[in-house]
Every structure is written in C-alpha cells, then in structure tokens.
Amino acid sequence: MAGERLDPKIAAARLNERAAGTNIEARGTRFLEVSGERAVAELAFRADLTQLTGVFHGGVIVSLADETATACSMHAVMPDGSWDPGKFPLTIQLSANLIRNTNAGKLIAEAVPLHKGRTSMVIQTTVRDDDGRVIAVVTATQLIVSRAQTSGGGS
C-alpha cells in the first residue's frame, strides 16, 4: 500500500479518528475531505466557541483554517495515509484576514496549496459560512522536513 494515494473521504475519516482526544476534537472540527490538493473541514457554531459579543472567536476561525491547511500539507507529504510524526508539517507563519463573522450555522474551511516546495509549502485556506460568504482568508507557510523523533516536548 505504500505509495498509493488514499481516497480523500477515507483520509478525512482517518484524520478525524487521529484527532480523538485533541483540541481539534474538543472544538468540534470535522474533516470532510483530505488530499494533498485540497482539504475541507467544518465546525458547527457553539456558544463556547464565541467571543464576548456572541460570534465565533477569531482564534477559533484561525485554528480551523490552520488545521485544514495542515491536513492538506500532511497528505501532500504522506499521500498513502501513513503516519510519521517526523514528517508532520509545522506551521511557521500565519497571515489571517478576518472579513466578517457569524453567530449561527457552521464554518466550512477549504485549503489549497499555493506552493509545494521541497522544504516548505504555502497553503491558502478560505473559511466560509453556510451561505458561502467569506469569513476569513488565511495563508499558512509550513515547514516540511524529515525530523528524527525525540523524546519530550519542544518544537
């Protein structure tokens, strides 16, 4: 199976399983499609995801975009769905334009690569509401390296 590309819906289901017990699951992010060419995730509105005025917190919107971008680059690096923490892409820069907000429905994030290099990728994620209105556009630069696994924390 090594080298075979995984179906985007199967890849999403596996990523949802891998996210169990993480911040991704706690906030309610659900991946719908994941490939090295496009990743799609959604997040339903909940009161605990809001800022003081009752709309989605900006950090929640940016987190959804970053998770979706990472899913896209992760599957560009590991297209067969294998899991190697040493190849996991690391976001090293984020640029977010928060355009509008909402207090209902769900957010849908779509990430696509703008640049696929040997050691870095640039992924653009557009976050929309249920009506297709753009909520945010987030560009992530991700470091793509093969790292030896180390024990303990750190970057």
C-alpha positions in Angstrom: 0.0 0.0 0.0 2.9 2.4 0.4 2.9 5.0 -2.3 -0.8 4.6 -3.1 -2.9 7.8 -2.7 -5.7 7.5 -0.2 -9.3 8.4 -1.1 -9.9 12.0 0.3 -13.0 10.9 2.2 -11.2 7.9 3.8 -8.2 10.1 4.6 -10.6 12.6 6.3 -12.2 9.8 8.3 -8.8 8.5 9.5 -7.7 12.1 10.4 -11.0 12.5 12.4 -10.1 9.3 14.3 -6.5 10.5 14.9 -7.9 13.8 16.3 -9.7 12.0 19.1 -8.8 13.4 22.4 -7.1 16.5 20.9 -8.0 20.2 20.8 -9.3 19.6 17.3 -11.9 17.2 18.5 -12.7 19.3 21.6 -13.7 22.3 19.5 -15.7 20.1 17.1 -13.7 20.3 13.9 -14.7 17.6 11.4 -12.6 16.9 8.3 -14.7 16.1 5.3 -12.1 15.6 2.5 -8.3 15.5 2.8 -5.8 15.2 0.0 -2.5 17.0 -1.0 -4.5 19.1 -3.4 -7.5 20.1 -1.2 -8.7 19.7 2.3 -12.2 20.6 3.6 -13.3 20.8 7.2 -16.3 22.1 9.1 -17.0 23.5 12.5 -20.5 24.0 13.9 -21.4 27.1 15.9 -21.4 26.6 19.7 -21.7 29.2 22.4 -18.4 28.1 24.0 -16.6 29.0 20.7 -17.6 32.6 20.9 -16.0 35.9 22.0 -17.9 38.3 24.3 -20.2 39.6 21.6 -21.6 36.1 20.7 -19.9 35.5 17.4 -17.1 33.0 16.6 -13.9 33.9 18.4 -11.2 34.9 15.9 -8.8 32.4 17.3 -11.3 29.6 16.6 -11.6 30.7 13.0 -7.8 30.8 12.6 -7.4 27.5 14.3 -9.9 25.9 11.9 -8.0 27.3 8.9 -4.6 26.2 10.3 -5.9 22.6 11.0 -7.3 22.4 7.4 -4.1 23.7 5.9 -2.0 21.3 7.9 -4.3 18.4 6.8 -3.7 19.4 3.2 0.1 19.6 3.5 0.2 16.5 5.7 -1.3 14.4 2.9 0.9 16.0 0.3 3.8 14.7 2.3 2.2 11.3 3.3 -0.3 10.7 0.4 -0.8 7.0 1.3 -2.2 7.9 4.7 0.8 6.6 6.6 1.6 8.3 9.9 5.1 9.6 10.6 5.3 12.3 13.3 8.8 13.1 12.0 7.2 14.3 8.6 4.4 16.2 10.2 4.3 19.8 8.7 4.9 22.6 11.1 3.2 25.9 10.6 5.9 28.6 10.8 3.9 31.6 9.7 0.2 32.5 9.5 -1.4 35.5 7.9 -5.1 36.0 8.6 -7.7 38.3 7.1 -10.9 38.1 9.2 -13.5 39.6 6.9 -16.8 39.0 8.7 -18.3 36.8 11.4 -21.4 34.8 12.3 -23.3 33.5 15.3 -25.1 30.6 13.7 -24.7 27.6 11.4 -21.2 26.3 10.7 -18.0 27.3 9.2 -16.6 25.5 6.2 -12.8 25.7 5.5 -11.2 24.8 2.2 -7.4 24.6 1.9 -5.4 24.5 -1.3 -1.7 24.6 -1.9 -0.2 27.7 -3.5 3.3 26.4 -3.4 4.7 22.9 -2.8 8.4 23.0 -2.3 10.9 20.5 -1.0 11.2 22.1 2.5 8.2 24.4 2.6 4.6 24.7 1.5 2.2 27.6 1.3 -1.4 26.8 1.8 -4.3 29.2 1.5 -7.5 28.4 3.4 -10.8 30.2 2.7 -13.3 29.9 5.6 -17.0 30.5 4.6 -20.3 30.4 6.4 -23.4 28.3 5.5 -24.4 30.9 2.8 -21.0 30.8 1.1 -19.9 34.2 2.4 -16.2 34.5 3.0 -15.5 34.8 6.7 -11.7 34.6 6.5 -8.7 34.0 4.2 -5.7 32.5 6.0 -2.3 31.8 4.4 0.0 29.4 6.2 3.6 28.7 5.5 4.6 25.2 6.6 8.0 23.7 7.2 8.3 20.3 5.5 11.3 18.3 6.9 12.0 14.8 8.0 12.9 15.1 11.7 14.2 12.3 13.9 11.8 11.6 16.7 12.9 13.0 20.0 11.6 12.3 23.5 9.9 15.0 25.5 8.4 18.3 24.4 9.6 21.1 22.3 9.3 22.2 18.7 
